[in-house]
Amino acid sequence: MQAPEGKILLHDGVGMLQRGDACLIVYQRAARLERTRWLFDVVDEVVARTGFELLGLMIVLPSADPPDAPTHQENFARLRKLGPRVRRLVTVPVGNEFRTSVVRAVMRGLNIVLGHSGTRFIANDVADGVKRLLEAASSRTPEASQIFADVRALYLALGETDPHFELVPKVRGN
C-alpha cells in the first residue's frame, strides 16, 4: 500500500496521512493485528520510498481499545525493526483518565523495553503532541498549522466530530 504525500489512507478505523517526514495517525478502533499490520506496512513503504527518518504523531481515540497480546507482539517486532528510522514518536491518548492511563502504560512499557524512551513521548492532548513532535522537526517537517489541518482531516474522514484545532494555542510555525 503506497502512501502518497498528503493523501488520507483509511483502513477499518485507522487513518494515516504522510506529509514531508511526518506520519500522522488516528486510531478510532481497537488496536488489532490486521489494523496494526496495515499501518506498519504503509509506514514501511514510506520509509523505503523516501529514505526519511520519520516523525510520528499517533492519536488514540476513546473508542480504540489497547492492543491484545498478538497485536502487542506485532507492535514490538515491527517497532524494533522500524525504530532506527523513527526520529520521534508522540502518542496522544484521548479520553477519560482511566483510558488514557492504560494507553500511557502500554506505550511507556513498549518504549522502555525497546530502548526508545528518549525519542518516544506521550502527550496530554493534540496541541501538546504537535509541540513535542515539532521539537524534532527538520526542513521536511510541515508547519504546525498544516499538521493541525491534516489531523482535523483525519478525524473527519473517520467520521469523528470536528476537533476545532483553530482554538488551540499557537505552536511553532502556526
Helices and strands as residue ranges (DSSP letters): E 9-11, E 14-19, E 22-27, H 33-50, E 54-60, H 69-82, G 83-85, E 86-93, H 97-114, E 120-122, H 126-134, H 144-157, G 165-167
